[in-house]
């Protein structure tokens, strides 16, 4: 009983592996969805960290006006 309080499953190694395999098969869809959402969030954060506001391009008319100092 004390071993279970410390986090030991009380299973042999092979039994523990079977239980882990069963858990992974049972929750495969939700784990895949969670991983996909995590990747998307990581890409969004990386993009926001490197994103810059676009420079204002000067139009041809603004360039012509600049040449004549108007």
JOKADA-V229812 format. One record per backbone hydrogen bond with DSSP energy under -0.5 kcal/mol. NH is the residue of the N-H (numbers start at 1). CO is the residue of the C=O. If there is no record, write none. Layout:
[[NH;CO] [NH;CO]]
This chain:
[[5;1] [6;2] [7;4] [8;3] [16;12] [17;13] [18;14] [19;15] [20;16] [21;17] [22;18] [23;19] [24;20] [25;21] [26;22] [27;23] [28;25] [31;27] [32;28] [33;29] [34;30] [35;31] [36;32] [37;33] [38;34] [39;35] [40;36] [41;37] [42;38] [43;39] [44;40] [45;41] [46;42] [47;43] [48;44] [49;45] [50;46] [51;47] [57;55] [63;59] [64;60] [65;61] [66;62] [67;63] [68;64] [69;66] [70;65]]
